[in-house]
């Protein structure tokens, strides 16, 4: 139902775009959140998008851009100026809510498999 893709290896300072295919979700009704989990760390809410706007965590604000295509039922996470702290498995998740938030993550009912992003030289 939800599939995150686009991860890979990128050098510090580089860019990467993740995609979340939400083929069975009406993006006018559902919020889509991006989360990440690095080894040994807790899951972190990165960004989310809904019909009422976009939210970014302070750790990615100004570097990451979330957008969505309702017709495509896809959400993109454009990640720029990547650094080692961005290395993690990234997940997308869906919540039936017109205004999104990323905390707590337990609000999200549907989760996709993650995609690994590694920032390293």
C-alpha angles and dihedrals in degrees: 000000000000122000126180118199142160102074123140147122118312134170122245110277092026133118137239134177122214124199129207114198110204098178097166098041129092102222091205088066104030130065116219119210131194118215134175137197124197122198110283093005135102122257112272129205107231107175143332138197133204138159087275099054149286132292129201130191114237090247092065104026111129093017105059127056125194122200137164140206112209094194092048091043087222133129122201130204111201108198120195134175091024120193137185091270089065091064107117146106107279122212134186123211138182132225129180097238133115094218117045133221132167100216123111099023089202088077088074112090102187126051133183129210114275132249121218121237116190120186110195142130 
